[in-house]
């Protein structure tokens, strides 16, 4: 053993490549080998004192054992970190697969997922999904803390934790955290969309149910006196300021409308005011009036347009007037045919909401102060209002009795019309064919 050490020392002295003192460098390099103690004395190496062979072997054995233990600890630590990195990489891939696996239709509606998400079995409920992802994230952070503690223990014991491995693990964890936050945000958006869709569907369902209940109530109220709730007429036989009908519903804000009705009158001069709608601050928001020897007039916000309608022959006539705020365009129909049109009638003025509809009287204030000289004398039926301009074919089909189209804003129902004044009545209406001009 001593000979081996002597040879290594000699190799270090001669193999360093530096020429000995007083010698020239001849470009050659030499290698020393072990020689016995009684060998060649030309090796310029000072011999070390001989040590005890048993003590040296014991020291070398301890050193080897310490190095082996350190290497095993580092190998075990690296193996654990590699396994952890592989597991985190797999989790990250599964997160991406869970996100890409969701299927949506063209409108963005969630249709399901093609693969089952194995990362903690993410539930369908967005709230449960967010909670599950949070637990998974916390678990990963706990594992990282455990790894850092293992690193500290390894440093204390002399085994160094690879810095590259630690940086890689932190980058992986940061990427995973970003993916999870993105997924949480996506789930929150999906939850909001589902909530809005559910609320809209609930409102639509409630609206349909309310309309159905209202219709049933109207049928129950109006079915006893008439064949159907709309088959009745309002009769105002005298020109007074106390006979009139009032529609219980009001109008919403509108930018266009169509007003249709069946009307019968032989009053002279002028039939009076079959329809008026007043709002606070403007009693003449919508008025249909014929007074004196003037033609029938349509008033919008107190602006006037004369209509080419003639209904003072004591027979039933179907009339419609339509208007739109765009350029104040209007049209007038009688018995299904278009008789006139014009524009610049209260252009760009929206019809105001929250007013009162009176049949048979002209309002000087909202809901009252009637003038007997402007009262309607005759019969009215099927007064309907839409918040749009009807097509000519729709108007013609109602006028020739091909169909009946109730108004979507105000519909003619017995329960919607109140009668005021002694002598005013709601009576059964003749069948539609009997109301035609050639009947």
Secondary structure as GFF3:
##gff-version 3
##sequence-region A 1 439
A	DSSP	alpha_helix	2	14	.	.	.	ID=ss1
A	DSSP	alpha_helix	53	101	.	.	.	ID=ss2
A	DSSP	beta_strand	102	104	.	.	.	ID=ss3
A	DSSP	beta_strand	110	113	.	.	.	ID=ss4
A	DSSP	alpha_helix	126	157	.	.	.	ID=ss5
A	DSSP	alpha_helix	163	222	.	.	.	ID=ss6
A	DSSP	beta_strand	232	236	.	.	.	ID=ss7
A	DSSP	beta_strand	244	247	.	.	.	ID=ss8
A	DSSP	beta_strand	256	264	.	.	.	ID=ss9
A	DSSP	beta_strand	272	279	.	.	.	ID=ss10
A	DSSP	beta_strand	282	290	.	.	.	ID=ss11
A	DSSP	beta_strand	297	300	.	.	.	ID=ss12
A	DSSP	beta_strand	303	306	.	.	.	ID=ss13
A	DSSP	beta_strand	317	324	.	.	.	ID=ss14
A	DSSP	three_ten_helix	326	328	.	.	.	ID=ss15
A	DSSP	beta_strand	329	334	.	.	.	ID=ss16
A	DSSP	beta_strand	337	342	.	.	.	ID=ss17
A	DSSP	beta_strand	356	359	.	.	.	ID=ss18
A	DSSP	three_ten_helix	372	374	.	.	.	ID=ss19
A	DSSP	beta_strand	378	386	.	.	.	ID=ss20
A	DSSP	alpha_helix	392	399	.	.	.	ID=ss21
A	DSSP	three_ten_helix	414	416	.	.	.	ID=ss22
A	DSSP	beta_strand	417	420	.	.	.	ID=ss23
A	DSSP	beta_strand	424	428	.	.	.	ID=ss24
A	DSSP	alpha_helix	432	435	.	.	.	ID=ss25
###
